[in-house]
Amino acid sequence: MTTQANRPRGYIYTVLATISFSNVYIFSKAAMNDMSMSQFWFYWFLVAFSLNLAVVLFRGKLSVLRALPKKSRWVLPTLGAMEIATTTLFFASIKVIENPAVTSFMGNLFPLFVTLMGVVLLKERFTRLETVGIVVVLVGAFITSYSGSAKLADFFIPGTGLVVLNALFAAATTILVKVKVKDFPPELLNFNRTFWLFLFAIGWILVSGNSLNVPGRAMLNTGLGAFFGPFLAVLLVYKSFEHIEASRSSIIQALKGLFVMGGVLIYFGQLPQGYQIFGGVLSVAGVILIAVAKLPEQYRNKKARKNNSGKHLDNYQNVNSNLTNPYSETSEPWRGL
């Protein structure tokens, strides 16, 4: 349970997680400039799977699989298939779009789609503030994806469709987890996704016939990116959820695009166009509005738990599991890693 005293620690973890996740865009772009996609996938998820396997074994979470009801086991390979689609689109968009900061800004469509799917599929309601946030994100994404051409065929920059599809698949995955496996240990969920992604990577490298010999610089960028993203960033986000609510954490995570932009400037010496920066800042503001709109509901739940802890014990457990769920609708540590 979160308290005022340990919230600063939660914010520190979240800032570090956001910086770590920002490096995914930078190092993956640098790595894919020097190797094929199949080579990149193999080494990226070799590192990611190995690290997450070590975490799961160390924390003794594999035993949970034996306790999983048979009727629920179909969810794990289904999630794996959805993650393969989501992650393929994510890295393809980074490869196609010239500046990774633009990809990151446009990726703010994800919480928008989660909110809309929650309304349509789960009959959830969103507040006026969330509505404003949705509109702001849409406007920001539209501006960021503008190519500068007045021709309809060239109106959006190449790769825009990939980002939109990635956000849609990621949102659908979030909804599936929210309904079917919301109480599943987060470490095991992350292990499950890296297992299927690495399995796909092995198949891809075999089918493509590409050599595993790659430049040393590409290996270094891949190793650093896989460590910062699928491992360190996710663990830091989990740690932050022990100290602050997911909605508070997601407000800081919304600044990811700004961190990516700074990293791209340092690493590649590039900046997006002025109007793309403006659109990106708008999309960040929209995500923050969506996250802030979720705070009052959490406070009401917390107050209810405090007033009647026994009666609302089950509600507390459900809320707490959502705060540590890597597929939370208010954060995205896993998406595209």
N, C-alpha and C positions, 0 to 999 in steps of 0.2 A: 504494500500500500504506500502511496506517495505521501510525503510530508513537506512542510515548508522548509525544514532544516536541511534536507538533502536535495532540494531542487537545483541549487547551483551546480552540484556534481552532475546531475542529469543533463543540464544545459551544456556543460563542458563535453560530456560524452557525445551529445548530439552534434555539436560543432565539429568535433574530431571525426565523427562518422560522415558528416556532410563533406568535409574536405577529402576524406578517403574515397568516398563514392565519386566525387568529382574527378579524381584521378583516373577512374575507369574510362571516361570519355577520352582523356588525353593519351594515356598509354595504349589503349586499344587502337586508336587512330594511328599512332606512331608505329605500332607493331604491324598493322594491316597494310601500311605503306611499303613494308619490306618482305611480306610473305603472302601466300594465298589464304583465302578464307578457311579452307579445310585445315591447313597447317596451323593457322591461328587458333581455330576451335580446339584442335587436339591438345595443344600445349596449354591453352588457357584453362580448359576444364580438367586437364590432368592435374594441374596445380590446385584448382578449386575443389575438385572431388577429394583429392588426397588430404587437404587441410580439413575439410568438413568431416571426412571419415574419422580423422584423428580426434576431432572434437566430440563426435557422437560416441566413439568407443571410450574416450576418457570419461565422459559423463554418464555412460551406461544407458544410453537412450534406445539402443537397438532392441532391447527386450520389449519395448512398447509395441513393436510390430507383431509379436506373438499374441498380444492381448487385443489386437485390433479385430473387431467382428468381421467375419468373412464377407458379409454383405456390403461392408464399407471399403474393402480392399481394392475395388475397382477404381476408387478415387485417385490412388497414387499413380498408376500408369496414365490415367486421364490427365492428371496434373502435369505429368512428365511430357505428354504430347503437346499440351497447351504451352508449356514452357519452351519447348523446342521451337514452336512457331513464334512465340513472343520474342525469344532471344535472337533467332535468326533475323527477324525484322529489325530488332534493335541494332545489332552490329552492322547489318546491311545499310541502315540509315546513316550510321557513323561513317561508314566507308564511302557512301555516295555523296553526302552533304560535306562541302568543303571545310566548314568551320564547326568543330564539335560543340561550341557554345550555342550555335543556332539549333542543333539537334536537342540539346538539353533544354533550351527555352521552349521549344515546341513540345517536348515531352510533358510539359505541364498540362497537356490535355488529359492525362491519365486520371487525376482526381475528379475532373469534370465528368468523364465517362463512368467512373465508379458511382458518383452521385446520381447520374441519370439512370443507370442500370438499377440502382437501388430503388428508385422511384417506380420504374416500369416493372421490374421483375419481383421485387420484394415488397412492393406497395409502401415503401417508406415515404416520408414527407421531408421536403427541404424548406428551410426558412427563407425569408426575404433576403437576408444577408448572403446565404448560399446562392440564391438566384443572381444577385449582383455579382458575386464572385464568378459564377459560370459565364456571365456575359463578358466580364472583363477578361477572363482567360481566352474566350473565343476571339475577341477583338485582338488581344495580344498575339495569339497564334496566327491569326490571319495576317497581321502586319509583318510578323517575323518571317513567315513563309513566302511573302511577296518577292518576286524575282526582279522587279523593276521594269518589266515589260508590260505593255498595254494589251498585247495579243493574248487571247483567251487560252490558246494552246501552251503558251509559255508564262502564264500569269504567276504560277507558283514555282518555287525552286525545285530542282530534281531531288527526289527523296521525301517530299512532303507526304505522299501517300504511304510510304513505309512507316513514317512516324505515327500517322493516324491509325494505321492497322496495328502497330505495336501497342499503342495505348488502348485500343479496343480489346485486343487479346489479353493484355495485362489486367484490364478491368474485369473481363469475364472470368479470368482465373481467380481474382480476388473475391468475386461474388460466389463462385463455386466453393471456395474454402470457407467463406463466411457461413454458408448454409450447411455444408457437409462435414468439415473437419476443423471447426473453429477451436476445439479444445486439444488439437494435436500438438505435441511439443514442437516449438519453433525450430529447434536444432534438427529434428528429424525431417521437418518439412523442407528445410534448406538442403539437408543431405539428399532427400528424395529428388529434388530438382537437379542438383549437380550430378547425381548418379545417372539419370536419364539423359542429361545433356552430354556427359562424357561418353555414354554408350553410343549416342548419335554421332559424336565426334569420331569415334573409332570406325564406325561404319562409313562415314563420309571420307575419311582419309584412305580407307581401303578401296572404296569405289572410285575415288578420284585418281588414285595411283600416284599422288604427289609424294615426293620424298620427305622424310622427316628432317633432312638437313636444311637448316635455316641460318641466316646470319646471326652472329652473336648479339648484335644490337637488338634485333627483333626478339630474341629469346629473353633478353634483359627487360625490354618493355612489356612483354607478355607476362613474365614472372612478377614484375612489380604491379602491373594492373590487376592480375588475378589475386595477388595477396591483398591489395588495398580494397578491392571490390567484394568478390564472393566470400572473402574471409573476414578481414578486419572491419570493414564498414558494417557488415551485418551484425557482427558480435558487439560492436560499439552501440549500434541502435538498440539491440536487445538489452544491453547494460543501461542505456538511458531510460528505457521503459520501466526499470526497477525504481527510478527516482522521480520521473515526471510522466504526465499523461501523454498518450500518443498524439493527441491534437496539439499539445504544446510543442512536442518534438517536431511535428510536421511543419510548424510555422518556421522553424529554423531550417529544416530540410528544403523548404521552398526556395531558399536562397542559393541552392545548388548551382543554378545556371550562372550566377555571378561569380562563384568560385571557379567554375569551369572556364568562364571567360578570362579570368585572371591567369589561370594556369595555361590556357592556350596562348595568351599574349607572351608569357614567359618562355614556353616550350617551343612554340612555332612562330612567334613574332607576328601574330595575326589578331585582328579585331573584326567583329561583324560590322556590317554597314550601320550607320547611325540610326536609321529607321528600324533596323532589326534589333538593336540594343533597346530602343524605345519599346518595341513590341514585346521583347523579352522581359523588360521590367514590368510591363503591364500584366503579362501572364503570371509573373511571380506574385504581384499584388493580388491577382485573382485567386491564386492558390491559398495565399495567406487569409483572405476573406473566407474562403470555404472552410479552412481549418479553424479559424476563430469562431465561425458559426456553430461548430460542434462542441465548443467548450461549455456553454450553459447546460446542455444535456448531461454531460459528465458530472458537472457540479451537483445537479439534481440527484443523480444516481448516488453520488458519494454522500450527500446529505441524508438520503434515505437509508443508506447502509449504516450511517452513524446513529441515526435515531432508533433503528431496530435491527441490530446486527444479526440476530438469530433468524428473524423472519426473512431477511433479504440475503442470507448467506449464499444461496444459489445464484442470485443476481450478481453478487460481488464476484463470484468465481467466473461467471461468464464475462463480465466486464474486464476482469483482470487478465483473462486469457486473450481477449482481443487486444489488450495493450501490449502483449508480448508476441503477437502473431505477426510473422513476417509478411503476411498478405493483408495487413490492416489497410482499410480504405483511406487512412489519413497519412500513410507513409509508404515509401516504395524502396526499401533497401535492396530487395531481391530483383527488381524489374530490369531484365536485360543484363544481369551480371554474368 
